[in-house]
Amino acid sequence: MSETLRVGVVGVGSMGENHARVYSELRDVELVGVTDLDQGQARRVAETYGTESRSLSGLLAACDGVSVAVPTAAHHGTVTSCLDAGVHVLVEKPIADSVEAGRELAARAREAGLVLQVGHVERFNPAVEALGSVLEGLEVIAVEAERLGPPVDRSGTDGVVLDLMIHDLDVVRSILGTEPESIGAMGAGDGAYATARMAFPDEVIVSLTASRITQKKVRRLTVTARECLVEVDYLTQSVRIHRNSYPEYVADDGRSRYRHESVVERPRVEAGEPLRRELEGFLDACRNGTEPPVTAEDGIRALELAVRIDRLAAAGDRIEVRAE
């Protein structure tokens, strides 16, 4: 493969347009075109980023790799077409609309010797990348994540678990390196609000909440370890470590009051756009023939958990134990 990669974007709604923007900014990359069922939108995006609006077949004939950012229901068919054309693929999460379809895509990419990366972009958030080194050597007891916000104004959106919570499912799996032993879930707000509780090996408890009806955008992950408390803010790309909380009574105008003193550390986090890091990882895998940063198998496992939680949340407060 030549040093300059020819890339394209299939589906240029709000997310796909961002892929086109980043590709147009990268060195040793040529954005050779975009395609979308909305031809007017495709032409507008192509003009904005100095490329061409093409048919899907025309785009695949011109590309080494593509981003697929079409609605989830179209992932299987679209990614299949790309792989059959010998083109590497980064597909937005979830990998497919069913676990079986995801497995079929993974097998097809493996047989063709092509890269298939899944767009779990929070893996590339600088704060999440920094979290890995922070947690080294710590005894993790619990993990909590909140992914909340107001209703979204876009059609074809997946349910709140597959659209939002799946991000945190992938992050938790990556930092713990294991699968849950049991899962419980509840839903509210006609499916727009969901919580999940999971027990992981070594008695680690995980609690996740996702919402499309909360009138404030929150993207936060907290890790309770025996040694400290670690807070990650996805939006500000920051990490705070709370250590050594000392309770004490202090004198104040002849009266005593109780207070806690603690040390708060703020590790240096290299700022950067997660999507840019994600696409750079994809392109490196394409150039070098290596495993992508987020594999198809990662995407399948995250989808498996999301489907189970979605089913449990719809059924009420149920506990599902992992089969041995």
N, C-alpha and C positions, 0 to 999 in steps of 0.2 A: 504494500500500500504506500502511495506517495506521502511525503511529509505533510503536504496540504490536504486536509480532509474535505471532501465535498459533502455537505450536510443539508438537510431540509427539515421542514416541520409539517406534519400532517394534523390539521385541526388548529386553526389560529383564532380561537376565542381568547378570552383574557389570559389564560395560562399559556396557551400556545404562542400568542404574540410575544410574551416575555421570553420564551425560548428563542424565537426569531431574533429578538433584540440582542440577547446575550451572544448568540452565534455570530451575529454581525459585528460584534465588538472583539471577538477573540482572534489572536494571531494564528497563522497557519491553518485557518479554517475558511472555507468559501461557502457562504449560504447560497446554494444554487436555486432554491425555490421554496415555495410554500403551496399548500393545497387545502381547500376547505369546500364543504358542500355549499356554503354561502360564497359564491364567486365574487360578489362585491366586497365582502370582508377580506377575502384572499388577495384581491387586487390592491386594496388599501394598505394592507400589511406589507405586501411585496414592494409597493412604491415607497413606503416609509423606510424600509430597511434595505433598499437598493438591490432587490432581487426580482424574481419572476413568479407569477402565478401560473401553476402548472396543473395538469391532470395528475391523479395519483400514479398512474402508470408512467407518465412522462417524468415525474419527480423521482420515482424509484429507479428509473433507467439512468438518471444523472447523479445518483447519490451513493456514497459509501455508508452513511448512517443517517438515521432520522429520529426525531422526537415524535412520539404519537401522543397527542393531547385531545383526542376525540372523547365523546361520552363513553362511560364505562361499558355500556351495552355493546358498543362497537369495537371494543378492544380486541376481542378474539379474532374477528374477521379481518380487521385492519392490520394487526401485527402479523397474522398468518400471511397476508399478501406481501408484507415487507420482507419477512424471512424467506418466503419462496422466491423473492427477487434477488436474494443474496445480500440483503442490506442489514447492517447492524441496527438495533432498536433500543431506544430508551422510551419506555411506556410509562405514562403517568400512573400513579397509584389510584385504585387497587389494580393489580396486574390484570385482572379479568373480572367478569361478573359472577364467576363461580370458581370454586377450587379446582374442579375437574378441567375447566377451560384453561386455567392457569398452568396446571400440570402439562396439558397438551402443548401449550406454547413453550414451556421450558424444555420439553423433550424435542420439539421441532428445532429450537435454537441449538440445542446440544448436538443433534444429529448433523446439522448444517455447519457446525463450527463457528457460529455467529454469536456476538455479544447480545445479551438481552438483559438490560438493566431496568430496575423498577424505580420510579420517581418518588421515593420517600425522602423528600427534600430536607426534612428536619435533621436527618443524619449529618447534613453538611452545615448546619448552623454552627458558627464558631464556638458558641457556648456549649453545645452538646459535644463537639470535638474536644473541648477543654475538659469536659466532665470526666472523660475516660481516664485521664491522668490523675485527676483529683481523687477518684475513687480507688485507685490502686492501693491495696493493702488495708482498706477499711472494711469493717464488718457491717455490711448493710443490713438494716432491720426492716425498713419500709420505704416504699416509693409512692408518691402521690403526684398526679398530673391533672391540671385543669386546662381545658381548651374550650373557651366560652366566647360567645359573641352574638350579635343580633342576627335576625334573618338575612339570608343572602338573596340578592336579586339576580338569579340566573336559573335557567331552566335545565332540566335533565340532571339535577343534582342528586347524588346518592344520599341514603339515609345518614343520620348524624354519626352513627358508628363507623360506617364505611367511608364517610367523607372526612370526618374530623378525628375521632378516637383512634383510627387506624394509624395515624402518625405516631401517637404515644405508645401504641402497642409495639410498633417497630422499634422505637427508641428504647423502651423497657427491655425488650428481647435482646437488643444489642448490648446494653450495659450489664445485664444480668447473665447473659450467655446461656440461659436455660429456658425451659417451657413450663407453664403453670401446671400445678397438680390438681387444682380445682378452680372453678369460676362461678361467680354469682353475678347477677345483673338485674337492674330495674330500669324502666323507662317511664317517661311522663311527657306531657305537652304534645300528645299525638305523634310521638316519635321524634320530637325535636330536642329532647333532653334525655340523656342516658348516663347511668353510672355502672361501673363494673368493679368487682372486688375479686382479687385473685390471690391464691396462695402458691408461692414458688418454693422450690427446694431450699433447705436450710432455714425454714420458717420465715422467709421474707414475705411480707404482705404488700400487695400493690393495689392502689385505689385510683381509678380513672374516672373523670367526668368530662362529658362533651355536651355542648349546648348550642343551639341556634336561636334561642329565645332570651338570652341574657344581654341586657342593654349596656354592656361594657365588654370590650375585647380583652380577653385574658389568655395568655399562653405561658403557663408556668409549670415547672416540675421541681419537686422537693424530694431529696433523699435524706432519710434519717439513718445515720450510722451510729454505732456505739461511741465513736470518737468525736462526732461533730454532726452538724446539720448543714446540708448543702442546698442552696436555692439557685435555680436556673430560670432566668427570664428570657424566653425565646425572642420576644419583641425587641428588648434592649440589648440582646446578645451579651448578657452579663451573668457572672457567677459570684455568689457570696457564700463564704464558709463561716459558720458560727461555731466557735470553740470555747471551752473553759468558762462555762457560766457559773459564777460564784454568788450564791445567795448570802446576804448579810443584812444586819440591822445597823442603821446609821443614825447619829444624833442630828436633829434639825430643830433649832430654837428650843432646846430642852425636851423635845419629844423624839420618840424613836419611830422610824419608818423602815419598811422592808424594801430592798431593791436587789436586782440581779445585775451583775457586771459581766460582760462577755467580750471576747475578742472577735472582731469581724474581719476576715481576710477577703480581699478582692483580687483573685488571680488575674493576671494579664490575659486578655482574650483578644486575639488578632481579628479585628473587624473585617467583614467581607460579606458579599452577597451569597447566601446559600445556593441559589440556583446556579450561579456562575461556577461555584466549586463542584456542584453536582455534574454539570455538563463537562467540565474539565476532566473529572474522573471518568466519565463515559468515553470521552475522546481518547484519553490515555489507554483505556482498555481496548478500544478499536485499533489504535496504532500498534500496540504491543502484543495483541492477542492474549491478554491476561483476563483474569476474572474481574468483573466490574465491582465497584464498591458496594453496591446493593444488588445482590444476585436475584435471579428469578425465584430461587428457593426461599430467599428472605421474603420476597413479596408473597409467595404462596403461604408461608407460615403466618405472616401478619394477617392475610385474608382469612385463613382458617380460624384464627382467634376472633376476628371481627365478625365473621358469620355466626360463630357460636354465641358470642355476646349479643348480637342483634336478635337472635332467636330467643335467648333467655330474657332479654329486656322486653320483648313483645309478649312473652308468656307471663310476666310478673316476676316476683322474687323467687328465683329458682337457683339451685346449686347443681353444677355439673362437675362430676369427678372425672379426671382423665383416665381413659382406659389403659390398663396395664398391657 
